[in-house]
Amino acid sequence: MNFELDEEHKMLQAAVREFAEKEIMPYGKEYDEKREYPMEIYRKAAKLGYIGASIPEEYNGAGMDVLAEAIISIEFARADSGIGSAIDLAVLGVPMIMRFGSEEQRENFMARVLKGEGPSAIAITEPDCGTDVAAIKTRAIKDGDEWILNGTKTFITNGSVGIFTIVLAKTAKTNPPHRGISAFIVEPEREGYTARQIDKMGMRCHDTCEIMLNGVRIPEDHLVGRENNGFYQLMAFFNESRIKIGAIHLGIALGAYERALSYAKERKSFGKPLIEHQAIAFKLAEMYTAIEASRLLVLKAAWLVDKGKADPALSSAAKLYASETAVKVTYEAVQIFGGYGYSKEYDVERFYRDARVGTIYEGTSEAQKIVISRKLAGKIRV
C-alpha cells in the first residue's frame, strides 16, 4: 500500500494550490457579502482545466481521474469555503450527461460548462421531499416530439446562473414509484422556467434557488438516458458526487484548521502562545486527527472509482465523516479565535457558516448512514 500521491498528482496539487491562494483566497469575504456567484473566478479555473478535470479532453475536460478531481476540490475549499465550493460545483449537471447522455448532449451542453460558458445544475429536491427521491411530484408528459414539465424544485445550486439544469421528473405511475422517474435537460431561458433566490445561513456566494416549472416545453432529445431510468442514473451519480462533497468539506475543515493553528502559534495568553496551553493544543490535535481520517476516506473512495470499483457505502462514509468533521473543526476554530472568531474580521466565521450545510445537502448524514447500513445488511452489492 502506498499512501503518497504520485508525482503527477503532487504537481497538480501544487498548481491548484497556487491558483487558489492567488485567485480565490483573497476574495472570500467580498463575495460572501455581495452574495454573488464568482463567475469570473469560475471561468479562470475552467481555462486552466480545473472544472470537470476527469472529463475526457474531447469534451473540454482535462482527461484526469476522480482522484485529481478530489484534490482540486480540497484545494479550492481550503482557500475559501464559499468561492471554492461554488466554482467546484459548477459541474453538478455534468456527470449525468457524461455517463448516460447522448454524444450530442455531451457536445452541446456538458462541454460548454467545462469551457467556462457557465455552470450547470441538477434539480432533485422539492418542497415536500428531499431524501425520499421517489416521492417527487414534478411531472413530465410527452406531447408529440416534446416533453412538458410542471412542478417545483427547491435548494437548487446554480438554478439561475447555470446554462442548463438536469431535472428529475415523474414520467410514469409505477409500483414501486422510483421506477417511473426520468432525467431531462432544461435550459433556464425556456418559457415557464422561473427561479427565485433563497437566502441562506452560509454559502452565500452560491446561487441557490427555488425553481418553478410551469408548462416548460423541451425537445424529446433532452431526455437523458432511458425513460423511467432516472432514479438508477441518480444513484450512480451519487457515487461520485458524494466524494466531491466530502472533498469540499475536507477542504473547508483543512482551511479552518490551518488558520486556527497559525493563530494559536501567534496569539499569546497568560504570557505564552495559545498552542502551549493544553486545552488549545488538545483541540488542535483532535482537529488534525479527524482531518487525516477524512482525507483517507475521501481519497480511497475516489481511488476506488478510478479502479472501476465504486463503493456506494464508502462514498457515503467519506461524505458523512468529512462533512461532520468540517462542522466540528470549524466550530473549534471559532472557539480558538475566541471573540475574533465570532467577528467577520477573520475567515473562520465564514468557514463555520459554510460548513454546516455539508451534513444536509447531497443526502443528509442520516441518509448516508442508511446507505452504509444497507451494505452491512447485504442489501447493496459492490
N, C-alpha and C positions, 0 to 999 in steps of 0.2 A: 504494500500500500504506500502511495506517495501523496502526502497531503500538501505538497507545494505546487503552486501554479507553474506551468511550463513557461518558457521564455516568451512565447507569443502572447500568452495571457498577461504576463508581467508587463510587457511593453504596452499592451492595450490599457491596463490598469493605470500605468504611469501617464499615458497620454490623456486619458479621460479625466484623471485627477487634475492635471494641469489645466485642461479646458474648464472643468467645473469650478476650480478655485478662481479662475480669471473671469469667466462669463456668467457664473451662477451665484457664487457665494456673496459677492458684494451687493446684490440686488434683492435679497430675500425680503428684507423689511419693506422696501419700496413697493414691491408687487403685492405683498400681503396687505398693505394699507390701501393701495389702489384697487385691490380686488380685481385685477386684470390678468387675463391669460397671457403668459410670456411668449407671444407669438414669434418675436424676432430671435429670442434665445433658442426656441424650438427649431427655427429654420437654420440657425448656425450649427446646431447639433446634427440636424439632418444632412447638411452639406458635408459634414465630416464622417458620415456613415454610422452615427451613434443611435439613430432611431430605427428600430427594427433590424438590428445588426445581424440577426440569424437568418434573415430572408435572403434567398439567392440573389446574386448580382444582377441577373436579367430583369429583376423587378425593382431595381434601385437599392436593394439591400447590400449589406457588406459581405454576405456569404460566410458569416462566422457561425458559432454554435450557441446553444442556450446558456452554457456556462459564461460565455462572453457577454450575453445579454444581462445575466445576473451581476457580473462585475460592473457593467455600466450603470445599472440601476442603483447599486450600492454607492458608487462614487457620486452620482448625481444627487441622491438624497443626503449623503454625508455632507455635501457642500451646502445644500439648503433643503429643508424638508418640504417646502411648498413648491418652489420652482422646479426643483429636481424631480419630484414625483409628477408634477403637471406635464412636463415635457416627455418624461419617460412613458406616461400613459397615453401619449398621442396615438399609440398603436392598438388601442383596445379593439378596434374593428378588424384588425389585420389578420390575426391567427385563424379566424373562422373562414375567411376567404382563401387564405393560403392553403389550408388543409382540405376544404370542401368546395371551394368556389370553382368557377369555370376559368379558362385561360383569359377570356375577355374581361371577366370581373377582376382578375389579378392585375391586368394591364390598365384597365380604365378607372379602377378605384384604389386598390391596395398600393400600387406603385406610386401613386400621387402622394400618399401620406409619407412614404419614405423619401420622396424627392423634396418634401418640405412645403408642399402646396397647402397643407392644413392637416390637423389631427383627425382622428376618427373616434366613433363611439359605439358602444353596444348597449342596447336598451332591454333590460330583463325585468327589473323591479317595477312593481305597480303600487298604487296607494294601499291596496288591500292585501298585497302579498309580496314577500321578499324571498325568504329561504325556500318557501314552497312554490317552486317554479311551475309545477304542474297546475297551480290554481290561477294562472294568468287569465285575464279576461279580454285582452286585446285580440281582435279577430281580423283575419284576412280572408276575403271572399273573392273567388275567381269570377271575373266578368269579361268574357271573351279572351282577348290576349293581354288583359291587365289584371292586377290584384287591387282590391280596395281595402284599405286598412282603417280601422276605427278602434280607439282606446286611449288610455293614458299611461304613461311611464313616468317614474319619478326617481330622483337621485341619479340622474344620468350624466356621467362625466363627459365633457366635450359635446353636450347636446345641442348647443347653439353655435359653437365655433368650428365644429367638425365639418368636413366635406361630405361625409356620409355617416349614417348610423345603422348598425345591424339591429333590426327589430325582431324580437321573438313574439310570435303571434299564433293563436289557435287557428288551425285550418281544417280541423275535423273533430267531431264529437266521438271520443273513443273511451274505452274502459280497459286499462287504466288511462286517465286523461293525458299523461305525459307523452303518449304515443301520437297525439294529434297536434303537435307543435312544429312550426316551421320557422326558418330564419330568412329575413328579407333585407336587402339593401335599400335604404330610404335616404334621399338627399333632402336637406333642410329647406331648400328653396321650393319644394313641391307644394302646391296649393293644399291647404288643410293641415300643414305641419306648423305648429307654433311651439315656442319654448319660453318658459318663464324661469328666471334665475331664482335659485334657492340660497338664502343667506345662511351661513354655517358658522360653527364654532371655530373650525380650523380649515386648513387647505383653502384659504380664501382666494388664492390666485387660480384655483381650479375653476373651470366652467362647469358648474353643476346645475342641472335644470330639471324641471318637470316638463315633459313633452306631451302635447295633445295632438292626437291623430284623428282628424275629422274628415272622413271620406277621402283619405290620401290615395291617389291612384299612382301605381308604379307598373312598369312593363313586366310581363311574365318572366323575362330573363333576369329579373332582380331577385328571384328566389335563389338562395344559397344552398347548394347541396340538394338532397332529395326532399320532396314534400313529405311532411309529417315525420321528419327525422331530426328536427331541430334540437330536441332535448338531448339526444345522444351526441350530437355535434357540440352542444354546450358543455357536456361533461368532459369531452376530450379537450375543449378549450380551457376548462378549469385546471387541468393537469399542469399546464404551463403558466396560466395567468396567476395562479396562486403562488407559484415560485417567484414570479415577478413582484407580487405584493409583499411576499416575505423578504425579498432582496431590498425593496424600497424601505421597508421598516427596519431591517437590519442597518441600512444606511442612516436612517434617522437616529436610531439608538447610538450608532458609532459617532455620528456628528455631535450629539448631545454629550456623550461620554468624553470625547476629546476636548470639548470646550470646558466641561466641568473639571477635568484633570488639570488642564492648563491653569484654570482659575484657582484650584486648590493648591497649586505649587506657588502661585504668586501672592495670593491673599494671606495676610497674617492675622492671627487671633491669639491672644494671651502670649504674645511675644514669639510665636513660631508659625510657619506656614500651616494652612488648614490640613494638608495631607499628613502632617506629623501628629495630628490628633486621631486617635484610634477610631473614633466614631465616624469620621470622614473617610479615613483610609479603608475601613471595612465596607463602607458604601461603594467606594470605587472598586474594591476587589470583587464584590458581588456583581457590579455592573460589567466589569471585564469578563467574568466567568460566563454570565448569561449571553453576552455578545459573542464570545467564542463558540459557545454551544449552538447559538443561532446560525453562525457562519457555517459550521459543519453541516447542519441540516439543510440549509439553503443550497449550498454548493453541491452537496451529494444529490439532492433532488434534481438539480439542473444537469448534473453529470449523468444521472440515470436516463433522463430524456435523451441526451445526446447518444447514449448507448443503445437507444431503442427499447429501453426497459422502464418506461414511465410508470411510476408507482403512485396512484391517486392518494393512498394513505400517507405516503412520505411527503408528497406535495402539500397535503393538508397539514401535516405535522410541522413542516417548515413554515408555512404561513401562520399557523397557530402560535408556535413558540416565538417566532421573530416579532410578530405584532404585539404579543403580550409583553415581550422583553422591551420593545420600544416604549410602551406605556410606563413600565416600571423604571426604566433607565432615565427617561425624560423627567419623570416625577422626582427622582433622586437628584438629577442635575439641577432642577429648580431649587431643591432643598439645599444643595451645596452652595449655590449662589445666594441663598437667603433672600432678603428683601430685593436685591438686584435681580434675582431670578424671576420675581413676580412683575418686574418692570419690563417695558418694551425696549429698554436700552441694550439688553443682551438677547442673543438668539434663542436661548433655551426656553424662554416664554413661548415663542412661536413653535419651536420643536415640540413642546409639551402639548399644545393645542392640536398640532397636526398629527401627532402620533395616535391620538385617541380613536380615530376612525378606522385604524388598521384592524381592530378586533370586530369591526362591524361589516365593512364592505367586502365584496368578493367572497361572501359567505362568512357569517359570524363565527366567533370562536366555538360556539356551541355546535354550529353546523360542521365545523372541521372535526370535532370530536365524534359526531355521528359517522362521518366518512371513515375515520380511523377505527372506530369500534366495529363497523360493519366488516372491515378487513379482518379484524381479530376474530369475529364470529364466522369467518369463512364465507361471507356474502359478497365479497369483492375479490375477483381473481386478478392477479398482476403478473 
